[in-house]
Amino acid sequence: MVVILIALSGSVTAGEGVCLNDAGRISCVDRALPHVAQKAVVLEFIDPSNTGYGEAASRLMWRETLTAIRNMRGRGVLLATRSGDTAPQRENWDELLREFGMDPVQILQGSFHPGALRLGKALDGQMVAWGGVVKSDTRVALHSFLSVIPEVWKPILEIKVPLASDPTAPALARLPVEIDRLAFAPVIAEPDVLFGSPVSARCNLDAGCPNGVPIKSAPEEQARLPTGPVEGTPLKIIGARGKWLNVELPAGERVWMNFYHAEFGPIAVTIPPDRPVMLRNAPGTLQGGQLQTQGPHRVESVRRTSGVLWYQISSEHRSGWVKEDEVEPVHRLPAVHFLAGLYRYGAAQYPRAEREFRAFLHGETSRGDPVTHAMALQLIALSRLKQDVKPPGASPEEALSEALKLTPFNPTLYSMRAAIRLTEEPKSLPAALNDVTHALSLYPDHPAARAFAGSLAASAERRPQALRADGIDPTAILEAAEAFPPPGSLPR
């Protein structure tokens, strides 16, 4: 049986089991998080080298994603893993395996991106994070990928060019923007560095933890120790196996703890340039001083006080604490920033979405896939376009120009630039039409470019007076449409 652990942002208590068969249908429950507006599925990572870190890698991404969106209400993350967290789930493994014949990890190994989409759709997820772990000398390389459900994101990302003279009228033109499968730069490190993170103990049992947060002498359920650390105790991660973290207690004792009971923080934080941040003497206090440097500052410890996370950092030769919502987190896995950006964009938090996509680009630098980096820049352009108050000195076109340097033969980018130009300045029609023509010359049958060109020509033909009221010459559009490369023609 493959168990789906569920967590809601803002409340990291979870634990519903969901069973899947090889057709991607849900057997144990009808739907996971049925009332949650937006959720991602993190699938157990493939482990072809038998490193033993496949499940641990997926749990790391799950927890980092939860940390990234923890202040977003109504957002959830589902984790699909082989091992369960209750005895009945483990006892049912063999029976369910015989019934279903194949588990999701096998589905993923057999078809990769299509398999990820099948599993994500089965759980009503909008995004599916998955990957693989392979050996690299004494280190491990964590490769992560993201598949998004096209039919969910097409309407969210679509650019609608409005009529300035009548914003309530049907759009002048529409451009569908699609996210395809995305590949992220591998994270290569020694296991203790890969999984090492500032964490603290947290009780996630409904009945509470009267004997302390549960810990084990070995990575197995029956190895429970009689007492555990109190909630909030800082821990040092020294390794991981499956769903277990090998942690060092403050006194130096090494024990095992379920990922579920670790309060994760980012590996570092940066200070936003537009607002001051206090470095406090202790969590929840007002005493301290203002931080002077932007960072990044390495997070040394994490603590929860009255439902708020605090991060301990060192700056200017002094140590102190910063509040989670006053700083920008830096996550170990750059893919988490991309995923968090999609969450923010889907929730119409466009400034935060842009910051997450920028953090992703900063984390991967030049090591990543140019297509994925160009997609991040497209999403930055869309985030800027949707903001009511545009950031000074940062235009959507600027982000698209950066993307075109990476993928200069991408028809979607030229179509996007045309749509954005018409949205922001209708008088830029000649330049926009040149972009549409260029997009279709690169790929005459490109679905997005063809749809945008068709909607633009249809408006010019059916609503010429409305276009003229916006200062747009419908005749120029129809003349340009006559010269567009026809469907089925060869690229120029």
N, C-alpha and C positions, 0 to 999 in steps of 0.2 A: 504494500500500500504506500502511496505517496501522500504525505500529510501536508496540508496547506495551513501554515500558521498565519494568522490574521492580526494586523495591528492597525489601529486608527490613529492618525495624527492627533496629538493632544491627549491621547490616552493610550499608553503602550501596554495595556493589558489585553491579552488575546488568547486564542487557543482553540479555535474550531477546526475540526478535521474535515477535509474534503477529499474524496476519492475520484480518480480519473481512470478511464480505460483507454485503450490504444486508439479509439476513435475520437478522443478528446471530450467525451461526454461525462458529465458529473453524475456520480452514482450515490454518494453518501448524503449529500445535501443538494438542494436545487440550485442555489446560487450563494456565493460567498460575498459578504458585505453588500446585500442587494440594494440598500438605500444610500450607499456612498456614491457621490457624484463622480468621483475620479479616483482611479486606483491603478497601480502597477502590479505586475506579477514578476517576482524574481524566481527563476527556475534554478534547480540545483545544477551547478557547473559540471560539465563533462570533465572526466579525469583520465585521459588516455594513457598517461604515464604512470598511473597508480601511485600518485604522490600521497594520497590520503587527504588532500585538502579541497576536494571538489565541493563537498557540502559546506565546509567552513568558509570557503570563498563566497558562496552564495549568501550565507548568513552574514558575512561581513558587509556585502553590498546592501542587504536588507536593513541592517542596523544603521549603516551610514545614511541610507535614504530616509529612514525614519527621523534621524537627527536633522537632516536637511529640511524636512517639511513639518517638523513637530509643532510649529505654531499655526498650521493651516487646519482649520476645522473642516470636517467632512471629507478628508482625504485619507486614503488607506493604502497599505502595502501588503501584498500577499506573498508568502514564501512557500514554494513547493519543494519539499525535500523527501528523501527516502525514509528517514527515521522519524518516529513520532515522539511526543513528549508525555504520553500516558501509556500505562500498561495495556489497556484494551487495543490501542492502536498498534502496538508492537505484536500482540498476539494474533491480530487479524492479518498480518502481513502475508503469510503463506496462503491463506484462504483467498484473499483478494487478488493475489498474484495469479492463482489458478483461474480465478473467475475472469480477470481482465486480460491476462496473457502478456501484457507489456506495460511497463511503467513509463512515465513521462521522460525520464532520462534517456531511455531507449528510443523514444519517439524523437527526441532532440538529436541524438546521435545519428539517426537515420536520415533526417532531412533538414536539420539546422533551422534556417529562417522560416520555411513553411511550417515546420513542426512547432516552432515557438508561437507562430500566429494561431495555429490550431488550439494550443493550450491556453493562450491568452484569451481568445474568443470564448472558449468554454467557460471561463471564469468571469466573463464580462469585464475583462481588463482593457484598459486603453493603451497600455505600454507593457512590453515584455522585456525584461533584462535577463540575459543569459550569458554563458561563456564557457571557458575551458581553462584548466590548470595543467601546465606541463613542466617537466624538470628542465632546469638550466644550470648545469654544474651543481653546486651545492644550493643553488637558489631555486625558486619557483617563479614561473612567469604566469601571471594572471591575465588572460585575454578576455575582454568583455565586449558584448554586443547589445544592441537595442533594436527591437522590432516594434513598430507601432501599428495599431489597427487602422488601416487606411480609411475605412468608412466612418470612423469616429473623428479622425483629425481633419479630413477634407473640409467640412463646414467650419471648423474652428479656425483653420489657417487661411481660408479663402479671402482674397482681397476683393472688396466691392468698391468700385469707383463711383462715388455718389455724384449727383447733380448738385452743384453748389447753390443753384437758384431754387431748388426744391429738394432738400435732404430726405423728405418723406417719400419721394417718388422712387420707383424701381431703379436699381443701380444702372449706371451708364454702361458698365462692363463688369465682368466677373472673371477672376483668375483663380483657378484651383491650385493650391500649393500642396505638394505631397512630400511626406517624409518616408523614405524607403528604409531598408536595413542599414544600420550604422555600425561601423567598427571603430573601436577605441584603441589607442596605443597601449601595448601591454605594460603592466606594472611588474617589474622584475626585482626581486629582493629575497634576502634570507627570510625563512618563515617567521622568525621572531620579530623581524622588522616589518614584514608585510602585515602581520596581525597585531603587532604592538600598537597600543593606542592608550591614551589616557581614559581610564574607566573607573567607575566606582560601583560598589555593590548596590543593587536595588531589588527589593522584594516585588515580584510580579505574581504572587499567589493570591487568589481571591480570599483565602482564609488567613492571610497574613503570614508573618514569619516570626513566631514567638521565640524560636531558638536560633534566630539569625538567618541571614540569607543562605539558602541551601548550597553546600559545597560537597565535593566528593574527593576521596583519596585516589580515585582512578576514573578514567572517562567512561563510566558505566553507571546505570541507575542504582544498582544494589550497593554501591560503594559509598553511600552517604555517611558523612561524619555527623556526630551528635550535635555539634553547635557550629554556627557559621558567623561571619562578620556581621556587624550591625549595618543597617542601611546607611549608605553614604561613605563607607570605608573606602579609601583610595586603593586601587589595585594596579599591579603591573602585569601586563600580558607577556608571557614568555613563549607561548605556542598555542596551537589549536589542533583539534581533531574532531571531525564530524560536527556535532552540535555543541562540543565542549571547548571551553577556553582553559588553557593552563595558566593560572595566575599566581602571582606571588603576593602574599599578605604583607602588611607593614612590618610584622615581626620576622619576615624572611621565609615563612613556611610556604611551600608550593602545593597548591591544591587545584582541583578542577571545578569549573562552574559552567552551567548552561549559558549560552549566549543570551538567553532570555533574561537573565538576572544581572546583566552588565549594562550599566548606564554609560553609553558611548558619548564621547565628545569629538570634535574635529581635531586634526593633528596640529592645526595652527589657526590663528585668527588674524585678520587685518582690520585696521581702523578706517572707517569711512572718512574721506577727506572733507566732507561737508558738515560734519558735526563733531563736537568734542566728546571724549569718552573718559570716564573716571576709572582710574586704577585704585580699587578699594582695598582696605586693609583686611576685610573679611567678607564673605558672601552676605548680602543683605544689609550691609552697613552703609553709612554715608561718608565715613571718614576715608580719606585718601587724597590722591592728587590726580591731576589731569595727565593723560598720556600724551607724549609729544611726538612720537614716531609712529608712522603708519604700519610698519611691520613688513612681512608677516612675523608674528610672535608665536613661538612654539607653546602649545598647551601642555602644561605639566600635570594638571589634575582637573577633575570635573566634580561638581557637587550640586545637588538639588536642594533648594531651600524654598519652602512654600510654593512648590510647583514650578519654580523658575530654576533654570540651569545657570550655573556660574562656572567660569573657566579661570584657572590659575595660570598666570603668565609671568614672565620676567621682562622688565624693560628698564633701561637706564639704571642698571645695577640695583634694582629693587623688585621684589616680588609682590604680586597683588592679584586681585580678582576683578574680572569684567563680566558684565551681564550679557546673556546670550543675545538679546535683541538689540544690543548696542554695537555689536561687532559683526564682521562678515566671516563666516567659517571657511576654512580650507580643508577639504576632505582628501583622504588618502587616494581614493579612486576618482579620477577626473570625470568618469562616466556619471557619477552621482550628481555632479553639478549640472550636467546636461539634462539628466532626468528631473532634477529639481526645477530647472528652467521650464521644462514642459508642464510640470505641475503648476508653476506660477503663471505661465501663459494661459493655461486652461482655466485658471481662476481669475483671469483678467487683472493680475498683479503685474502689469507690464514693466514698470521700473525694476522690480525684483527679478523678473524673468531675464531682463537684459543683463543684470549683474551676474546672475548664475551662468549664463552663456559665456560672458566674458571671463568668469573665473575658470570655466572649463577650458577655454582657449589658452589662458595663462598657465594652467596646470599641465597641459599637453605640449605646449610650445610647438616645436617643429617636428615632434616625433610621431604625430598622429596621421591619420588618413586625410588627405586633402579634401575628399568629398564630404567627410564628416565635419571638418573645420568650415567648409563653405556652407554647409547646412546650418551650423551654429550662427554664422554671420547672416544668413537669410533670416533666421529667427530673431536676431538682434534688430535687423531692419524692420521686421514686422512689429516687434515690441515697441520700437520708436514710433512707428506709424500710428499705433493704437493709443499712445500716451496723449492725454488731454493737454498736458504741459510738456512740450518738447524739451529734452535736455539741451542746454546751450552748447553750440559748437559741435553737435553730433546729429547728423541727418541720416535718414534711412538710406539715401543714395550712397553715402560714404561707406556704410557697411557692405552694400552690394558691390561697390568698387573693390573692396578688399576681397570679397568672395570671388569676383571675376579674375583676380590675379591667380587664384588657386585652381579654378575650373573655368577657363575662358571659353570653352565650347559647350557650356550648359545653357540650353534654350530657356529654361525656367528663369534664370537670372535676368536675361534680357527682357523677358515678359514681365517679371516683377518690377524691373526698373521702369518700364513703360507704364505699368499700372500705378506705381507710386508717383511718377511724374504727373500723370493726369489727376491723381487725387490731390496732390499738394499745389499744383500750378497748371490749370487747364490750358494756359497759353503755350505750354511746352509740347503741344500736340505734334509738331514736326519731329522733334527728337524722339517722342514716344512711338510714333509710327515707324521711324527708322529702327528702333529697338525691336518692334514686332516683326518687321520684315527680316531683320537679321536672325531672330529666333527661328523663324520658319525656314530661312535659308540653311540654317545648321541642321534642322530636322523637320522636314515638311509635315510629317505625321505626328509630331510631338503633341500629346493630348492636351496639356495645359496651354501651350502656345496657340494651338488651333482653337481651343474653346474660347480663349480670351479674344483672339482676332475675330472669331465669329460673333461674339456678343457685342463687340465694338461696332462691327459693320451693321449688325441688326439694329442697334440703336440709331445709327446714322440714317438708316433707311426708313425706320418707323417713327422716329421722334426728332426730326430735324429742327423743329422750332425750339424744343427744350434744350438741344445742344447749343443752338445759336444764343439762347439766353445766358448760357455759361461762357460765351465767347469761344465756342468750339465750332469749327467749320465742318459740317457733315459732308460737304462735297469732297473735302480733302481726304476724309476717312474712306469714302467710297472709291475715290480714285486710287488711293493706296491699296485698298482691298483688291482691286482689279489686278494689281501687280504682285500681290502676295504669291509665293510659290504654291502651286496647287497640291492637294493631297496626292500622295503616291509618287511625287517627283523625286529626283535624286538631290541630295544635299549639294549646295553650291560651294 
